[in-house]
């Protein structure tokens, strides 16, 4: 069983078991539909992404049920989302600063060229 945060900061639960496929559920309840992939070695990998409208401030818990495995794990991806938000804000600030610098540079060149024409 593996529980991790995807690139968008959403919890993902994955379980690989022998057939039959494991069942994955979430607490609080999720709107996700698990995806199962069968392999030639007789195992099945089930993957489920937590997709709830609101987690009410609770860390989602993934519950994996199978004849050979019963396990539950919780995860908090909120710090990942906060970090991604800060990255976006910093990137936007750098982009705006670059545009401002280019505008000032362009203005300086324009003013210099104008002075040379007038003298």
C-alpha positions, -999 to 999 in steps of 0.1 A, spaced: 0 0 0 12 35 -9 -3 68 0 12 101 -14 3 136 -27 1 140 -65 14 170 -85 -18 190 -76 -16 183 -39 -43 157 -39 -40 124 -19 -35 93 -39 -39 57 -25 -24 27 -44 -26 -10 -35 -11 -39 -53 -25 -73 -44 -31 -107 -59 -65 -112 -76 -91 -103 -66 -84 -66 -66 -83 -47 -33 -111 -23 -24 -101 13 -16 -123 37 4 -117 71 20 -127 88 52 -141 113 48 -160 99 19 -145 107 -16 -162 112 -50 -134 92 -67 -137 60 -87 -108 36 -82 -89 24 -113 -77 -12 -114 -50 -25 -137 -44 -63 -140 -8 -75 -146 4 -107 -163 19 -120 -130 -16 -123 -114 -15 -91 -94 -38 -61 -96 -29 -25 -89 -58 -3 -77 -53 34 -77 -77 60 -61 -74 98 -60 -91 115 -31 -118 138 -46 -141 153 -20 -156 188 -21 -144 195 14 -124 175 39 -137 196 69 -102 202 80 -94 165 85 -66 146 69 -81 120 45 -76 84 54 -72 57 28 -86 23 38 -75 -8 17 -95 -40 21 -84 -73 7 -83 -110 19 -45 -106 24 -44 -70 35 -64 -46 57 -46 -13 62 -55 23 68 -32 54 64 -38 91 67 -20 119 48 -19 157 49 -13 173 15 -22 209 26 15 219 31 21 208 -4 -7 230 -17 7 259 3 42 254 -11 28 253 -46 9 285 -40 41 302 -28 60 290 -58 33 305 -81 33 338 -62 71 340 -64 71 332 -101 45 358 -109 64 384 -89 96 376 -108 77 378 -141 62 412 -132 96 425 -120 112 414 -154 85 433 -173 90 464 -152 128 462 -157 123 458 -195 99 488 -195 124 510 -176 152 499 -199 132 506 -230 122 540 -216 159 549 -209 169 539 -244 141 559 -259 149 590 -239 186 586 -248 178 584 -285 156 614 -282 183 635 -265 208 626 -292 184 637 -320 177 670 -303 214 679 -297 
